[in-house]
């Protein structure tokens, strides 16, 4: 399964907002600069995430975006499904076609794809934005000791 660029940018933007949780609204320009996301594309992504209830926005001079819920309440799996659809390692096969033209091994492959999908879901659903922040901090702490 390959995540769309849009979804990768959304996760980076949400990560940035999560690291600044409680600091008030964060401007698009800052998120774009720190996370390397094109500002115009980021604006569209954040609008979509706002419509999905993941971020809130405030207009005006002190405006910007902030998470609509705590970082621990937003899983990576939720964001991926919201933006890219189901977590599946392969594109869905047209069931009508597979019934009319079954191939030897169809059941075995269907079981394999389901196991892979379940594995992806387990990892993504068990990882919250807070987990990503914690992982980043741990990695930074370890690299500081390596000097």
Secondary structure, DSSP 8 states (H G I E B T S, - for coil): ----HHHHHHHHHHHHHHHTTTS--B-HHHHHHHHT--HHHHHHHHHHHHHTTSEEEE-STT-EEEESS-GGG-BHHHHHHHHH-S--SS----HHHHHHS--TTHHHHHHHHHHHHHHHHHHHHT-BHHHHHHHHHHHHHHHHHT-
